[in-house]
Each structure stands twice: as C-alpha cells, then as structure tokens.
Amino acid sequence: MAQKSTIYKVELSVSDMDRHYYETHKLTVAKHPSETDERLMVRLLAFALNADEQLELTKGLSTDDEPDIWQKSLSGELDLWVALGLPSDKVVRQSCAKAAKVIVYSYGGRPAEVWWDKIKGSTTRFDNLQVMNFSDEATRDLADMASRSMKLQVNIQDGDVMVSADDRIAYVTPVRWKDIA
C-alpha cells in the first residue's frame, strides 16, 4: 500500500524589508512520503522569499511537469516558476520556456556545487533564470524547526533571512549563483 502525504499546517508571517511586503499566509502543506524535513522547510523558505497573494504551492514531488511553487497571472500565464534542489539541464530548459521568470533554489552542500559546475555553462542563454544556493548548515537548522503545526516568522533584509519558530532561530544568506539578465 502506498504511503500517504503528511499534512502540515503553517502560519507563515513574512516581513520582507527588501520588497516592502508584510503579510501572513496560512498554508496547508502536503509533505510527500519521500520528502525530507529539510526539503519541506526549503520549500517554505522559497515561498517566503517570493511571497505574493498570487503565489501557490503546487503538488511538488508528486507531479513531474509542475514546479514546487508557481505564480500565475490573472489570465493564466506562468509568471514565476520556482524549483528546489538540483534539477537536470533538461528541466531547467523546459522551465525557462514555460515561465516568464524561473528561480532554482539549490541546497545540499558539495553535491549542489558539483551540480552547478556541471550545468552553469548551459544556463547562460536563459535571461529569465535565477539560481540561488542555501548553505548546508542553514538548511539543517531549518529542518530542525519542522513540526506538523508551525508558526514561522521570516524576516528578510538586505538579502539576509532570519527564520524563527518558537524559541529557535535560523539565519540564511542565499548565495546568488546566477541572476536574471
């Protein structure tokens, strides 16, 4: 029998001084059986970094032709495609063809660096692609915060991120590997 997703209830308060965005999102997140706490928390962090009233979490791991997060225009076009982890060159190429803006948030330490060294040459032609990396230590700290019911406060200022839950705090400084042209 196939395992079912685990449901997480998240109250995500975002204070983004860089974009002047201040809002609380109540999210119901399905964690796929093969998804780790680290990946779940990276998904929530990516949501906070791009928070908007039109931003949506998708089915994620269970659907190959959807990103982890997307934002569609009112007419249905894909404005933003957010992917997590280490997508293949093919997936990056297809994503850039489907959406106006694509952001890949990589994580995982050395494997992420090896992945980027392998595909960065083939990404130069994509003017709508941004690649950001989170340190291994930061994502491990985020994973320690995961619980079925979370109240997360995310503060973003000058590109630095502070995530707090209860009495725990994680500091994340995303490293920009590729920016939109």
C-alpha positions in Angstrom: 0.0 0.0 0.0 1.3 3.4 -0.9 2.2 5.8 1.9 0.1 9.0 2.1 1.4 12.5 2.3 1.7 14.1 5.8 -0.3 17.3 6.2 1.4 20.3 7.8 -0.4 23.5 8.9 1.8 26.5 8.7 1.2 30.1 9.6 3.9 32.0 7.7 4.5 35.6 8.6 6.7 37.4 6.1 8.4 40.7 6.8 10.4 41.5 3.7 12.0 44.9 4.1 13.7 44.5 0.7 10.4 44.3 -1.2 8.2 46.1 1.3 6.0 43.0 1.7 4.4 42.3 5.0 1.8 39.6 5.2 0.8 36.4 7.0 0.0 33.3 4.9 -2.0 30.3 6.3 -0.7 27.3 4.4 -1.7 23.7 4.3 1.3 21.8 3.0 1.3 18.2 1.9 4.7 16.6 2.6 5.3 13.8 0.1 6.5 10.5 1.8 9.9 10.8 0.1 10.3 14.4 1.1 12.6 15.3 4.0 12.0 17.9 6.6 14.9 19.9 5.1 13.2 20.0 1.7 9.9 20.9 3.2 11.5 23.8 5.1 13.4 24.9 2.0 10.1 25.0 0.1 8.6 27.2 2.8 11.6 29.5 2.7 11.4 29.8 -1.0 7.7 30.7 -0.6 8.6 33.4 1.9 11.3 34.8 -0.4 8.8 35.2 -3.2 5.7 35.7 -1.2 2.7 37.3 -3.0 -1.0 36.9 -2.8 -0.9 35.0 -6.2 1.9 32.6 -5.2 0.9 29.0 -4.8 2.5 25.8 -3.5 1.9 23.0 -6.1 1.8 19.3 -5.8 5.6 19.3 -5.9 7.4 16.0 -5.9 4.3 14.0 -7.0 4.0 15.9 -10.3 6.8 16.0 -12.8 5.5 18.8 -15.0 4.9 21.3 -12.2 7.4 23.3 -10.1 7.4 23.3 -6.3 5.9 26.8 -6.3 4.4 29.0 -9.0 2.7 32.2 -9.6 0.2 32.7 -12.5 -1.1 35.9 -13.9 -4.8 36.6 -13.8 -5.0 35.3 -17.4 -3.3 32.0 -16.6 0.2 32.6 -17.9 3.1 31.4 -15.7 4.8 34.5 -14.2 7.1 32.6 -11.8 8.3 29.0 -11.7 10.2 28.0 -8.5 12.2 24.8 -8.4 14.1 23.3 -5.5 17.1 21.1 -5.3 19.3 20.1 -8.3 17.1 19.9 -11.4 18.5 18.5 -14.6 19.6 20.7 -17.5 16.5 19.5 -19.4 14.2 20.5 -16.6 15.8 23.9 -16.3 15.5 24.4 -20.1 11.8 23.4 -20.1 11.0 25.6 -17.1 12.6 28.6 -18.8 10.5 28.0 -21.9 7.3 27.8 -19.8 7.6 30.8 -17.4 8.5 34.4 -17.6 10.8 34.0 -14.6 12.4 30.9 -13.2 14.2 30.6 -9.8 16.1 27.5 -8.7 16.9 27.2 -5.0 19.7 24.7 -4.7 20.9 23.2 -1.4 22.8 20.2 -0.2 26.4 21.4 0.2 29.0 19.8 -2.0 26.5 18.0 -4.3 24.9 21.4 -5.1 28.3 22.8 -6.0 29.0 19.9 -8.3 25.6 20.2 -9.9 26.1 23.9 -10.6 29.6 23.4 -12.1 28.1 20.8 -14.4 25.1 22.9 -15.7 26.1 26.5 -15.3 27.6 26.7 -18.8 24.3 25.7 -20.4 22.3 28.2 -18.4 23.9 31.4 -19.8 21.4 31.6 -22.6 18.4 31.9 -20.2 17.8 35.6 -19.4 14.8 34.6 -17.2 16.7 32.2 -14.9 18.0 32.9 -11.4 19.9 30.3 -9.4 20.3 30.7 -5.6 22.0 28.4 -3.2 21.4 27.8 0.5 24.2 26.6 2.8 24.1 23.1 4.2 24.2 24.4 7.7 21.3 26.8 7.2 19.0 24.2 5.7 19.9 21.7 8.5 18.9 24.5 11.0 15.6 25.0 9.2 14.9 21.2 9.2 15.2 21.2 13.0 12.3 23.6 13.1 9.9 21.3 11.2 6.7 20.3 13.0 3.2 19.4 11.9 1.8 22.7 13.2 4.2 25.7 12.7 4.1 29.4 13.3 7.1 30.7 11.3 8.3 34.3 11.2 10.5 35.2 8.3 12.4 38.5 8.3 14.2 39.5 5.1 16.6 42.5 5.0 19.5 43.3 2.6 19.2 39.7 1.2 19.7 38.1 4.6 17.0 35.9 6.1 16.1 35.2 9.7 13.5 32.4 10.3 12.2 31.9 13.8 9.8 29.4 15.3 9.1 29.3 19.0 12.5 29.7 20.6 14.6 28.6 17.6 16.2 30.8 15.0 17.9 30.0 11.7 19.9 32.5 9.7 20.1 32.1 6.0 22.1 34.1 3.5 21.1 32.9 0.0 24.1 33.0 -2.4 23.3 34.2 -5.9 24.9 31.9 -8.4 23.1 33.3 -11.5 21.0 36.4 -11.8 18.4 37.4 -14.3 19.9 39.4 -17.2 
